[in-house]
Amino acid sequence: MHRILATGLLVLFAMSSSASNLLRLGRSEQPSELTDRAEAVLRVAYLRLGITPRFEPYPLRRSLALAAKGELDGDTMRVAELADEIPSLVRVAVPVVSLSVVAYGHGGCPNQISWAQLLAKRLVHERGVLVLERRTRQVDVLNSAGNDDALRMVSEGLADYAVGVGVELDAARERHPRYRLCRVSMPVEQVPLYHYLHERHRGLAARLTGVLEDMQRKGELAISPAP
């Protein structure tokens, strides 16, 4: 009997320990090569701390709201400015990936285009992508359900340019070869993205920063993918 009780207590302890080491992190519910890259980096980093992250897909805005309220332990990747705007979220100091913002148009594209030039045009981008919403908030833009929809709008003449994350907008373009579109050769902007944790994990954020710094020194972080 005592042996059974002891075994039961060990099982409960193991379950409790496993649950305490499980970290619930929000990520985009849309297929995203960039998010997959960030997730892969974080899995390695957390594993070195003996922690198992579970990445849960949500709409981008919903993921951020849940992390800010503490219903999730954190969010996979966001822009640096977020730390100044949502005090309940702690930014891990080392970027996990960087994104290239690119633009697709029709009727001939320049080699390079600035945000100032783009903001004078009719723009469309995927709803919920924070970096794009911040860059375009002073003008009226069309919001699309995804990158495929954004390119369709440009193809149909509803917008002059679609802007988006390079690897994702490029992949959408490959899915629609019939669209008569051109790509601005140079990226509009390069933006580093950071992992965020809820403030109750402030100590963990510091430990994770140390792991990521070590990975960075060893060349294990590729935060600037080719545009």
C-alpha positions as protocol buffer text, in pm:
chain_id: "A"
residue {
  index: 1
  type: MET
  ca { x: 0 y: 0 z: 0 }
}
residue {
  index: 2
  type: HIS
  ca { x: 278 y: 241 z: 94 }
}
residue {
  index: 3
  type: ARG
  ca { x: 455 y: 153 z: -229 }
}
residue {
  index: 4
  type: ILE
  ca { x: 140 y: 236 z: -432 }
}
residue {
  index: 5
  type: LEU
  ca { x: 103 y: 569 z: -252 }
}
residue {
  index: 6
  type: ALA
  ca { x: 467 y: 653 z: -315 }
}
residue {
  index: 7
  type: THR
  ca { x: 435 y: 565 z: -682 }
}
residue {
  index: 8
  type: GLY
  ca { x: 122 y: 780 z: -710 }
}
residue {
  index: 9
  type: LEU
  ca { x: 296 y: 1076 z: -550 }
}
residue {
  index: 10
  type: LEU
  ca { x: 589 y: 1043 z: -789 }
}
residue {
  index: 11
  type: VAL
  ca { x: 351 y: 1041 z: -1087 }
}
residue {
  index: 12
  type: LEU
  ca { x: 171 y: 1351 z: -957 }
}
residue {
  index: 13
  type: PHE
  ca { x: 504 y: 1526 z: -898 }
}
residue {
  index: 14
  type: ALA
  ca { x: 619 y: 1443 z: -1250 }
}
residue {
  index: 15
  type: MET
  ca { x: 292 y: 1572 z: -1395 }
}
residue {
  index: 16
  type: SER
  ca { x: 316 y: 1891 z: -1191 }
}
residue {
  index: 17
  type: SER
  ca { x: 679 y: 1943 z: -1290 }
}
residue {
  index: 18
  type: SER
  ca { x: 596 y: 1885 z: -1657 }
}
residue {
  index: 19
  type: ALA
  ca { x: 304 y: 2130 z: -1643 }
}
residue {
  index: 20
  type: SER
  ca { x: 520 y: 2397 z: -1476 }
}
residue {
  index: 21
  type: ASN
  ca { x: 778 y: 2364 z: -1755 }
}
residue {
  index: 22
  type: LEU
  ca { x: 518 y: 2406 z: -2029 }
}
residue {
  index: 23
  type: LEU
  ca { x: 505 y: 2754 z: -2178 }
}
residue {
  index: 24
  type: ARG
  ca { x: 205 y: 2856 z: -2390 }
}
residue {
  index: 25
  type: LEU
  ca { x: 302 y: 3101 z: -2664 }
}
residue {
  index: 26
  type: GLY
  ca { x: 79 y: 3261 z: -2926 }
}
residue {
  index: 27
  type: ARG
  ca { x: 171 y: 3254 z: -3294 }
}
residue {
  index: 28
  type: SER
  ca { x: 4 y: 3345 z: -3623 }
}
residue {
  index: 29
  type: GLU
  ca { x: -272 y: 3110 z: -3733 }
}
residue {
  index: 30
  type: GLN
  ca { x: -182 y: 3182 z: -4097 }
}
residue {
  index: 31
  type: PRO
  ca { x: 90 y: 2975 z: -4268 }
}
residue {
  index: 32
  type: SER
  ca { x: 405 y: 3182 z: -4214 }
}
residue {
  index: 33
  type: GLU
  ca { x: 761 y: 3088 z: -4300 }
}
residue {
  index: 34
  type: LEU
  ca { x: 890 y: 3375 z: -4088 }
}
residue {
  index: 35
  type: THR
  ca { x: 692 y: 3262 z: -3783 }
}
residue {
  index: 36
  type: ASP
  ca { x: 816 y: 2907 z: -3841 }
}
residue {
  index: 37
  type: ARG
  ca { x: 1174 y: 3039 z: -3835 }
}
residue {
  index: 38
  type: ALA
  ca { x: 1114 y: 3224 z: -3509 }
}
residue {
  index: 39
  type: GLU
  ca { x: 946 y: 2920 z: -3358 }
}
residue {
  index: 40
  type: ALA
  ca { x: 1243 y: 2698 z: -3450 }
}
residue {
  index: 41
  type: VAL
  ca { x: 1488 y: 2941 z: -3285 }
}
residue {
  index: 42
  type: LEU
  ca { x: 1279 y: 2962 z: -2969 }
}
residue {
  index: 43
  type: ARG
  ca { x: 1234 y: 2585 z: -2942 }
}
residue {
  index: 44
  type: VAL
  ca { x: 1613 y: 2544 z: -2937 }
}
residue {
  index: 45
  type: ALA
  ca { x: 1661 y: 2829 z: -2687 }
}
residue {
  index: 46
  type: TYR
  ca { x: 1392 y: 2710 z: -2448 }
}
residue {
  index: 47
  type: LEU
  ca { x: 1515 y: 2350 z: -2469 }
}
residue {
  index: 48
  type: ARG
  ca { x: 1851 y: 2470 z: -2335 }
}
residue {
  index: 49
  type: LEU
  ca { x: 1663 y: 2605 z: -2033 }
}
residue {
  index: 50
  type: GLY
  ca { x: 1476 y: 2278 z: -1984 }
}
residue {
  index: 51
  type: ILE
  ca { x: 1145 y: 2436 z: -2090 }
}
residue {
  index: 52
  type: THR
  ca { x: 896 y: 2303 z: -2344 }
}
residue {
  index: 53
  type: PRO
  ca { x: 718 y: 2579 z: -2542 }
}
residue {
  index: 54
  type: ARG
  ca { x: 378 y: 2509 z: -2694 }
}
residue {
  index: 55
  type: PHE
  ca { x: 297 y: 2738 z: -2987 }
}
residue {
  index: 56
  type: GLU
  ca { x: -76 y: 2799 z: -3018 }
}
residue {
  index: 57
  type: PRO
  ca { x: -220 y: 2950 z: -3339 }
}
residue {
  index: 58
  type: TYR
  ca { x: -446 y: 3257 z: -3312 }
}
residue {
  index: 59
  type: PRO
  ca { x: -535 y: 3559 z: -3524 }
}
residue {
  index: 60
  type: LEU
  ca { x: -251 y: 3807 z: -3474 }
}
residue {
  index: 61
  type: ARG
  ca { x: -450 y: 4060 z: -3273 }
}
residue {
  index: 62
  type: ARG
  ca { x: -606 y: 3789 z: -3056 }
}
residue {
  index: 63
  type: SER
  ca { x: -266 y: 3637 z: -2980 }
}
residue {
  index: 64
  type: LEU
  ca { x: -133 y: 3973 z: -2866 }
}
residue {
  index: 65
  type: ALA
  ca { x: -437 y: 4044 z: -2648 }
}
residue {
  index: 66
  type: LEU
  ca { x: -416 y: 3704 z: -2476 }
}
residue {
  index: 67
  type: ALA
  ca { x: -45 y: 3748 z: -2406 }
}
residue {
  index: 68
  type: ALA
  ca { x: -99 y: 4101 z: -2271 }
}
residue {
  index: 69
  type: LYS
  ca { x: -368 y: 3975 z: -2031 }
}
residue {
  index: 70
  type: GLY
  ca { x: -153 y: 3683 z: -1919 }
}
residue {
  index: 71
  type: GLU
  ca { x: -388 y: 3420 z: -2059 }
}
residue {
  index: 72
  type: LEU
  ca { x: -92 y: 3313 z: -2271 }
}
residue {
  index: 73
  type: ASP
  ca { x: 265 y: 3315 z: -2141 }
}
residue {
  index: 74
  type: GLY
  ca { x: 389 y: 3519 z: -2434 }
}
residue {
  index: 75
  type: ASP
  ca { x: 388 y: 3592 z: -2806 }
}
residue {
  index: 76
  type: THR
  ca { x: 630 y: 3449 z: -3061 }
}
residue {
  index: 77
  type: MET
  ca { x: 750 y: 3770 z: -3228 }
}
residue {
  index: 78
  type: ARG
  ca { x: 660 y: 4138 z: -3244 }
}
residue {
  index: 79
  type: VAL
  ca { x: 819 y: 4474 z: -3324 }
}
residue {
  index: 80
  type: ALA
  ca { x: 1046 y: 4647 z: -3071 }
}
residue {
  index: 81
  type: GLU
  ca { x: 811 y: 4942 z: -3003 }
}
residue {
  index: 82
  type: LEU
  ca { x: 552 y: 4715 z: -2846 }
}
residue {
  index: 83
  type: ALA
  ca { x: 746 y: 4709 z: -2517 }
}
residue {
  index: 84
  type: ASP
  ca { x: 676 y: 5081 z: -2467 }
}
residue {
  index: 85
  type: GLU
  ca { x: 305 y: 5045 z: -2535 }
}
residue {
  index: 86
  type: ILE
  ca { x: 203 y: 4730 z: -2344 }
}
residue {
  index: 87
  type: PRO
  ca { x: 366 y: 4736 z: -1998 }
}
residue {
  index: 88
  type: SER
  ca { x: 247 y: 4383 z: -1916 }
}
residue {
  index: 89
  type: LEU
  ca { x: 474 y: 4239 z: -2188 }
}
residue {
  index: 90
  type: VAL
  ca { x: 851 y: 4205 z: -2152 }
}
residue {
  index: 91
  type: ARG
  ca { x: 1067 y: 4214 z: -2464 }
}
residue {
  index: 92
  type: VAL
  ca { x: 1347 y: 3959 z: -2485 }
}
residue {
  index: 93
  type: ALA
  ca { x: 1641 y: 4177 z: -2585 }
}
residue {
  index: 94
  type: VAL
  ca { x: 1782 y: 3969 z: -2873 }
}
residue {
  index: 95
  type: PRO
  ca { x: 1581 y: 3963 z: -3199 }
}
residue {
  index: 96
  type: VAL
  ca { x: 1483 y: 3614 z: -3311 }
}
residue {
  index: 97
  type: VAL
  ca { x: 1425 y: 3699 z: -3680 }
}
residue {
  index: 98
  type: SER
  ca { x: 1408 y: 4002 z: -3905 }
}
residue {
  index: 99
  type: LEU
  ca { x: 1160 y: 4065 z: -4181 }
}
residue {
  index: 100
  type: SER
  ca { x: 1187 y: 4239 z: -4514 }
}
residue {
  index: 101
  type: VAL
  ca { x: 888 y: 4452 z: -4609 }
}
residue {
  index: 102
  type: VAL
  ca { x: 835 y: 4423 z: -4986 }
}
residue {
  index: 103
  type: ALA
  ca { x: 590 y: 4577 z: -5231 }
}
residue {
  index: 104
  type: TYR
  ca { x: 410 y: 4438 z: -5537 }
}
residue {
  index: 105
  type: GLY
  ca { x: 240 y: 4658 z: -5796 }
}
residue {
  index: 106
  type: HIS
  ca { x: 126 y: 4644 z: -6157 }
}
residue {
  index: 107
  type: GLY
  ca { x: 212 y: 4836 z: -6473 }
}
residue {
  index: 108
  type: GLY
  ca { x: 584 y: 4858 z: -6400 }
}
residue {
  index: 109
  type: CYS
  ca { x: 765 y: 4881 z: -6066 }
}
residue {
  index: 110
  type: PRO
  ca { x: 1060 y: 5102 z: -5969 }
}
residue {
  index: 111
  type: ASN
  ca { x: 1382 y: 4953 z: -5841 }
}
residue {
  index: 112
  type: GLN
  ca { x: 1327 y: 5116 z: -5504 }
}
residue {
  index: 113
  type: ILE
  ca { x: 1037 y: 5286 z: -5324 }
}
residue {
  index: 114
  type: SER
  ca { x: 1008 y: 5462 z: -4988 }
}
residue {
  index: 115
  type: TRP
  ca { x: 726 y: 5459 z: -4736 }
}
residue {
  index: 116
  type: ALA
  ca { x: 660 y: 5824 z: -4818 }
}
residue {
  index: 117
  type: GLN
  ca { x: 607 y: 5732 z: -5183 }
}
residue {
  index: 118
  type: LEU
  ca { x: 392 y: 5431 z: -5096 }
}
residue {
  index: 119
  type: LEU
  ca { x: 169 y: 5631 z: -4862 }
}
residue {
  index: 120
  type: ALA
  ca { x: 72 y: 5853 z: -5156 }
}
residue {
  index: 121
  type: LYS
  ca { x: -63 y: 5541 z: -5334 }
}
residue {
  index: 122
  type: ARG
  ca { x: -360 y: 5312 z: -5276 }
}
residue {
  index: 123
  type: LEU
  ca { x: -225 y: 5038 z: -5048 }
}
residue {
  index: 124
  type: VAL
  ca { x: -343 y: 4699 z: -4929 }
}
residue {
  index: 125
  type: HIS
  ca { x: -190 y: 4469 z: -4668 }
}
residue {
  index: 126
  type: GLU
  ca { x: -285 y: 4171 z: -4456 }
}
residue {
  index: 127
  type: ARG
  ca { x: -495 y: 4262 z: -4153 }
}
residue {
  index: 128
  type: GLY
  ca { x: -324 y: 4234 z: -3814 }
}
residue {
  index: 129
  type: VAL
  ca { x: 42 y: 4264 z: -3921 }
}
residue {
  index: 130
  type: LEU
  ca { x: 153 y: 4520 z: -3665 }
}
residue {
  index: 131
  type: VAL
  ca { x: 455 y: 4661 z: -3848 }
}
residue {
  index: 132
  type: LEU
  ca { x: 241 y: 4733 z: -4156 }
}
residue {
  index: 133
  type: GLU
  ca { x: -42 y: 4884 z: -3954 }
}
residue {
  index: 134
  type: ARG
  ca { x: 202 y: 5117 z: -3780 }
}
residue {
  index: 135
  type: ARG
  ca { x: 366 y: 5233 z: -4102 }
}
residue {
  index: 136
  type: THR
  ca { x: 32 y: 5302 z: -4275 }
}
residue {
  index: 137
  type: ARG
  ca { x: -189 y: 5428 z: -3992 }
}
residue {
  index: 138
  type: GLN
  ca { x: -191 y: 5791 z: -4111 }
}
residue {
  index: 139
  type: VAL
  ca { x: -361 y: 5698 z: -4440 }
}
residue {
  index: 140
  type: ASP
  ca { x: -660 y: 5490 z: -4548 }
}
residue {
  index: 141
  type: VAL
  ca { x: -555 y: 5143 z: -4660 }
}
residue {
  index: 142
  type: LEU
  ca { x: -736 y: 4829 z: -4765 }
}
residue {
  index: 143
  type: ASN
  ca { x: -708 y: 4538 z: -4524 }
}
residue {
  index: 144
  type: SER
  ca { x: -704 y: 4189 z: -4671 }
}
residue {
  index: 145
  type: ALA
  ca { x: -771 y: 3850 z: -4515 }
}
residue {
  index: 146
  type: GLY
  ca { x: -427 y: 3734 z: -4631 }
}
residue {
  index: 147
  type: ASN
  ca { x: -148 y: 3793 z: -4881 }
}
residue {
  index: 148
  type: ASP
  ca { x: -325 y: 3604 z: -5160 }
}
residue {
  index: 149
  type: ASP
  ca { x: -621 y: 3839 z: -5123 }
}
residue {
  index: 150
  type: ALA
  ca { x: -393 y: 4144 z: -5118 }
}
residue {
  index: 151
  type: LEU
  ca { x: -231 y: 4045 z: -5448 }
}
residue {
  index: 152
  type: ARG
  ca { x: -573 y: 3978 z: -5601 }
}
residue {
  index: 153
  type: MET
  ca { x: -679 y: 4333 z: -5514 }
}
residue {
  index: 154
  type: VAL
  ca { x: -374 y: 4477 z: -5687 }
}
residue {
  index: 155
  type: SER
  ca { x: -427 y: 4250 z: -5988 }
}
residue {
  index: 156
  type: GLU
  ca { x: -788 y: 4370 z: -6017 }
}
residue {
  index: 157
  type: GLY
  ca { x: -690 y: 4736 z: -5991 }
}
residue {
  index: 158
  type: LEU
  ca { x: -843 y: 4791 z: -5647 }
}
residue {
  index: 159
  type: ALA
  ca { x: -503 y: 4898 z: -5507 }
}
residue {
  index: 160
  type: ASP
  ca { x: -176 y: 5027 z: -5651 }
}
residue {
  index: 161
  type: TYR
  ca { x: 56 y: 4828 z: -5424 }
}
residue {
  index: 162
  type: ALA
  ca { x: 38 y: 4535 z: -5186 }
}
residue {
  index: 163
  type: VAL
  ca { x: 293 y: 4550 z: -4905 }
}
residue {
  index: 164
  type: GLY
  ca { x: 385 y: 4257 z: -4685 }
}
residue {
  index: 165
  type: VAL
  ca { x: 646 y: 4033 z: -4529 }
}
residue {
  index: 166
  type: GLY
  ca { x: 888 y: 3934 z: -4805 }
}
residue {
  index: 167
  type: VAL
  ca { x: 898 y: 3556 z: -4768 }
}
residue {
  index: 168
  type: GLU
  ca { x: 520 y: 3540 z: -4733 }
}
residue {
  index: 169
  type: LEU
  ca { x: 420 y: 3786 z: -5004 }
}
residue {
  index: 170
  type: ASP
  ca { x: 669 y: 3623 z: -5243 }
}
residue {
  index: 171
  type: ALA
  ca { x: 519 y: 3281 z: -5169 }
}
residue {
  index: 172
  type: ALA
  ca { x: 170 y: 3415 z: -5239 }
}
residue {
  index: 173
  type: ARG
  ca { x: 294 y: 3557 z: -5570 }
}
residue {
  index: 174
  type: GLU
  ca { x: 424 y: 3213 z: -5672 }
}
residue {
  index: 175
  type: ARG
  ca { x: 79 y: 3067 z: -5606 }
}
residue {
  index: 176
  type: HIS
  ca { x: -76 y: 3311 z: -5853 }
}
residue {
  index: 177
  type: PRO
  ca { x: 143 y: 3323 z: -6166 }
}
residue {
  index: 178
  type: ARG
  ca { x: -146 y: 3454 z: -6378 }
}
residue {
  index: 179
  type: TYR
  ca { x: -160 y: 3783 z: -6190 }
}
residue {
  index: 180
  type: ARG
  ca { x: 12 y: 4058 z: -6390 }
}
residue {
  index: 181
  type: LEU
  ca { x: 224 y: 4196 z: -6110 }
}
residue {
  index: 182
  type: CYS
  ca { x: 574 y: 4331 z: -6061 }
}
residue {
  index: 183
  type: ARG
  ca { x: 790 y: 4342 z: -5749 }
}
residue {
  index: 184
  type: VAL
  ca { x: 985 y: 4645 z: -5632 }
}
residue {
  index: 185
  type: SER
  ca { x: 1340 y: 4512 z: -5641 }
}
residue {
  index: 186
  type: MET
  ca { x: 1466 y: 4651 z: -5310 }
}
residue {
  index: 187
  type: PRO
  ca { x: 1293 y: 4589 z: -4978 }
}
residue {
  index: 188
  type: VAL
  ca { x: 1101 y: 4886 z: -4842 }
}
residue {
  index: 189
  type: GLU
  ca { x: 1239 y: 4821 z: -4493 }
}
residue {
  index: 190
  type: GLN
  ca { x: 1418 y: 4563 z: -4277 }
}
residue {
  index: 191
  type: VAL
  ca { x: 1262 y: 4516 z: -3933 }
}
residue {
  index: 192
  type: PRO
  ca { x: 1401 y: 4307 z: -3642 }
}
residue {
  index: 193
  type: LEU
  ca { x: 1136 y: 4112 z: -3448 }
}
residue {
  index: 194
  type: TYR
  ca { x: 1153 y: 4020 z: -3081 }
}
residue {
  index: 195
  type: HIS
  ca { x: 1001 y: 3753 z: -2859 }
}
residue {
  index: 196
  type: TYR
  ca { x: 774 y: 3876 z: -2578 }
}
residue {
  index: 197
  type: LEU
  ca { x: 679 y: 3721 z: -2245 }
}
residue {
  index: 198
  type: HIS
  ca { x: 416 y: 3821 z: -1991 }
}
residue {
  index: 199
  type: GLU
  ca { x: 560 y: 4024 z: -1704 }
}
residue {
  index: 200
  type: ARG
  ca { x: 523 y: 3733 z: -1459 }
}
residue {
  index: 201
  type: HIS
  ca { x: 808 y: 3571 z: -1658 }
}
residue {
  index: 202
  type: ARG
  ca { x: 1046 y: 3865 z: -1625 }
}
residue {
  index: 203
  type: GLY
  ca { x: 1316 y: 3643 z: -1473 }
}
residue {
  index: 204
  type: LEU
  ca { x: 1276 y: 3390 z: -1752 }
}
residue {
  index: 205
  type: ALA
  ca { x: 1311 y: 3668 z: -2011 }
}
residue {
  index: 206
  type: ALA
  ca { x: 1653 y: 3755 z: -1867 }
}
residue {
  index: 207
  type: ARG
  ca { x: 1764 y: 3390 z: -1876 }
}
residue {
  index: 208
  type: LEU
  ca { x: 1638 y: 3348 z: -2231 }
}
residue {
  index: 209
  type: THR
  ca { x: 1824 y: 3662 z: -2337 }
}
residue {
  index: 210
  type: GLY
  ca { x: 2147 y: 3501 z: -2216 }
}
residue {
  index: 211
  type: VAL
  ca { x: 2079 y: 3186 z: -2420 }
}
residue {
  index: 212
  type: LEU
  ca { x: 1998 y: 3387 z: -2734 }
}
residue {
  index: 213
  type: GLU
  ca { x: 2310 y: 3600 z: -2690 }
}
residue {
  index: 214
  type: ASP
  ca { x: 2515 y: 3281 z: -2674 }
}
residue {
  index: 215
  type: MET
  ca { x: 2342 y: 3148 z: -2988 }
}
residue {
  index: 216
  type: GLN
  ca { x: 2411 y: 3481 z: -3160 }
}
residue {
  index: 217
  type: ARG
  ca { x: 2783 y: 3465 z: -3072 }
}
residue {
  index: 218
  type: LYS
  ca { x: 2799 y: 3113 z: -3215 }
}
residue {
  index: 219
  type: GLY
  ca { x: 2628 y: 3217 z: -3539 }
}
residue {
  index: 220
  type: GLU
  ca { x: 2317 y: 3011 z: -3465 }
}
residue {
  index: 221
  type: LEU
  ca { x: 2080 y: 3302 z: -3527 }
}
residue {
  index: 222
  type: ALA
  ca { x: 2011 y: 3403 z: -3886 }
}
residue {
  index: 223
  type: ILE
  ca { x: 1807 y: 3718 z: -3830 }
}
residue {
  index: 224
  type: SER
  ca { x: 1849 y: 3873 z: -4173 }
}
residue {
  index: 225
  type: PRO
  ca { x: 1705 y: 3642 z: -4440 }
}
residue {
  index: 226
  type: ALA
  ca { x: 1762 y: 3743 z: -4799 }
}
residue {
  index: 227
  type: PRO
  ca { x: 1494 y: 3981 z: -4934 }
}
